[in-house]
């Protein structure tokens, strides 16, 4: 899908990168998680539509499995996103690789870049808008998050299935469950990914599970905006059941 090249043509405040090259095996055997259907529509399509509902997002780049770029491009074209530019690129073996490859497809003059999990198909547009607004207001990196409902225990992990000793109980009021889309000043996101490649090559990068973690790792400042309970990640079969229920309610009440 072609992307206009002049800033005036694009009129972009923000672009979004959607890493979707993983298989999501915890959801069970079958198609890659992003291509599983929710309400008769692939989860990935829901996720891209959720981003496209924001007026600030003019471009969405999907990092697909390298052997599935044509399939994903055709899928998104079939479902249509009027007024939005969508590009599909080959992702990498890890989420971090896919984000980096997706970012390379975003024009350098786009000031705000979002990174969104393909497995979060139901994020409300107000969350997307809040993340973009916080970056435009000066934040380097922004994550939507919700308070924890459960008490959390820090444990000594055991891989053999034996009981795990509790080390302590963190104060729940200071903890948040982080969601996506996460938002970044484009130059900040590009810089931390360049440093990550260097440190990975040297074997000096500890595991990080999101892009905000990279910003933190390299001394950047991350802020939190309110997330939403419906922006949950579809990871296991029960999540898919819950997502179907949320989608059915939206369709019944909002014509979603």
C-alpha positions in Angstrom: 0.0 0.0 0.0 1.6 3.2 -1.1 2.2 6.0 1.4 2.2 9.7 0.3 5.7 11.1 0.6 5.2 14.8 1.2 4.4 16.0 4.8 1.5 18.1 3.4 0.0 15.1 1.7 0.3 13.0 4.9 -0.6 15.6 7.4 0.5 13.2 10.1 0.6 13.9 13.8 1.5 10.3 14.6 2.2 6.9 13.1 1.7 3.5 14.7 3.8 0.4 14.5 2.1 -3.0 15.1 4.4 -5.9 15.7 2.5 -8.9 14.5 5.1 -11.5 13.5 4.7 -13.8 16.5 2.7 -17.0 16.6 1.1 -16.5 20.0 1.2 -20.2 21.0 -0.4 -19.8 24.4 -3.7 -19.2 22.5 -3.5 -22.8 21.2 -2.7 -24.4 17.9 -3.8 -22.9 14.6 -3.2 -19.7 12.8 -0.9 -17.0 14.2 -2.6 -15.2 17.1 -3.0 -11.9 15.2 -4.9 -13.7 12.4 -7.4 -15.5 14.8 -10.9 -14.2 14.4 -12.8 -12.1 16.9 -16.5 -11.6 15.9 -15.7 -12.9 12.4 -12.8 -10.4 11.9 -9.1 -11.1 12.4 -7.7 -9.8 15.7 -5.1 -7.8 13.8 -7.8 -6.0 11.8 -9.5 -5.0 15.0 -6.2 -3.7 16.4 -5.4 -1.6 13.3 -8.9 -0.2 13.2 -8.6 0.8 16.9 -5.5 2.9 16.0 -7.1 4.2 12.8 -10.1 5.6 14.7 -7.8 8.3 16.1 -7.6 11.4 13.9 -4.0 11.9 15.0 -2.9 8.6 13.5 -2.4 8.8 9.8 -0.2 5.9 9.1 -0.1 2.3 10.5 2.8 0.0 9.8 2.2 -3.7 10.5 5.3 -5.9 10.9 4.1 -9.3 9.7 5.7 -12.8 9.6 8.3 -12.6 6.8 6.6 -15.4 4.9 3.1 -13.8 5.4 3.6 -10.2 4.2 1.5 -10.6 1.1 -1.2 -12.4 3.0 -1.5 -9.8 5.7 -1.4 -6.9 3.2 -4.3 -8.6 1.3 -6.2 -9.1 4.5 -6.0 -5.5 5.5 -6.8 -4.3 2.0 -9.9 -6.5 2.0 -11.2 -5.0 5.2 -10.4 -1.4 4.2 -9.4 1.6 6.3 -10.7 4.6 4.4 -8.5 7.7 4.7 -5.6 5.9 6.4 -2.3 4.7 5.0 -1.3 1.2 6.0 2.0 -0.4 5.2 2.9 -4.1 5.8 6.6 -4.9 6.2 8.5 -8.1 7.2 9.0 -8.4 10.9 11.8 -10.1 12.7 12.4 -13.1 15.0 11.6 -11.1 18.2 9.1 -8.4 19.0 12.0 -5.9 19.4 13.2 -6.7 15.9 9.7 -6.2 14.5 9.3 -2.8 16.1 12.7 -1.7 14.8 11.8 -2.9 11.3 8.4 -1.2 11.4 9.9 2.0 12.7 12.2 2.1 9.7 9.1 2.3 7.4 7.8 5.5 9.2 8.9 8.7 7.5 11.5 10.6 9.6 9.4 13.8 9.9 6.6 12.1 11.8 7.1 13.4 15.4 5.2 10.8 17.4 5.3 7.0 17.0 3.0 4.6 18.8 3.8 0.9 19.3 0.7 -1.3 19.8 0.3 -5.0 20.5 -1.6 -6.7 17.7 -3.2 -8.8 20.5 -5.0 -5.8 22.0 -7.9 -5.5 19.6 -10.3 -3.5 21.7 -8.4 -0.5 22.9 -10.7 2.5 23.0 -9.8 5.5 20.9 -9.7 7.8 23.9 -6.7 5.8 25.2 -4.9 6.3 21.8 -5.6 10.0 21.8 -4.4 10.4 25.4 -1.1 8.8 24.6 -0.5 10.9 21.5 -1.5 14.1 23.5 0.9 13.3 26.3 3.8 12.9 23.8 2.9 16.1 22.0 2.8 17.9 25.3 6.5 17.0 25.8 6.8 13.5 27.2 9.6 11.3 25.9 7.7 8.1 26.4 4.1 7.4 27.5 2.4 4.2 28.6 -1.3 3.7 29.3 -1.8 1.7 32.5 -4.5 0.5 35.0 -4.3 -0.1 38.7 -4.0 -3.7 39.9 -7.0 -5.4 41.3 -5.1 -8.3 42.8 -2.5 -8.4 45.6 0.9 -9.1 44.1 3.7 -11.3 45.6 7.3 -11.3 44.5 8.6 -14.8 44.6 11.7 -16.9 44.0 10.9 -18.5 40.6 11.1 -22.3 40.4 11.0 -24.0 37.0 10.4 -27.5 38.3 6.8 -26.9 39.5 7.7 -27.0 43.2 6.2 -24.3 45.6 7.9 -20.9 45.2 8.9 -19.0 48.3 7.4 -15.5 48.7 10.1 -12.8 49.0 7.8 -9.9 49.7 4.5 -8.2 49.0 4.9 -4.9 47.0 2.5 -2.0 47.9 -0.3 -2.4 45.4 -1.2 1.3 45.2 2.1 2.1 43.6 1.8 -0.6 40.9 0.2 -0.4 37.5 -0.5 -3.0 34.7 0.9 -1.5 31.5 -1.0 -1.6 28.2 -0.5 -0.4 24.7 -0.3 1.7 22.5 2.8 3.1 24.0 3.8 6.5 22.6 7.3 8.0 21.9 9.0 10.9 20.5 10.2 9.4 17.3 13.9 10.3 17.9 13.8 8.7 21.4 12.4 5.4 20.1 14.8 5.3 17.2 17.8 6.0 19.6 16.9 3.3 22.1 16.5 0.7 19.4 19.9 1.6 17.9 21.5 1.2 21.4 19.6 -2.0 21.9 21.1 -3.5 18.8 24.6 -2.5 19.9 24.1 -4.0 23.4 22.6 -7.2 22.1 25.6 -7.7 19.9 27.8 -7.3 22.9 25.6 -9.6 25.0 24.9 -6.9 27.5 21.2 -6.2 27.1 19.0 -7.8 29.8 15.5 -8.9 28.7 12.9 -6.2 28.3 9.2 -6.8 27.5 8.2 -3.5 26.0 9.6 -0.4 24.3 9.1 1.8 27.3 11.4 -0.7 29.1 14.1 0.2 26.6 13.6 3.9 27.3 14.0 3.2 31.0 17.0 1.0 30.4 18.9 3.8 28.7 18.0 6.5 31.2 14.9 8.0 29.6 11.8 9.2 31.4 8.5 7.4 31.0 5.1 8.7 32.2 1.7 7.0 32.7 -1.7 8.0 31.4 -4.9 6.2 32.3 -5.5 3.0 30.4 -8.8 1.1 30.0 -10.1 -2.3 31.2 -11.1 -3.2 27.7 -7.6 -2.8 26.3 -6.6 -6.2 27.6 -4.3 -8.5 25.7 -5.8 -11.6 24.1 -3.2 -14.2 25.1 -5.2 -17.3 26.2 -8.4 -18.9 25.1 -10.3 -17.4 28.0 -9.2 -13.9 26.9 -10.8 -14.6 23.5 -14.1 -15.5 25.2 -14.0 -12.2 27.1 -13.1 -10.2 24.0 -16.1 -11.8 22.1 -18.3 -10.7 25.0 -17.0 -7.1 24.9 -17.3 -6.9 21.1 -20.9 -8.2 21.3 -21.8 -5.6 23.9 -20.3 -2.8 21.8 -22.1 -4.0 18.7 -25.4 -4.1 20.5 -25.1 -0.7 22.2 -22.9 1.4 19.9 -23.2 -0.2 16.4 -19.5 -0.9 16.7 
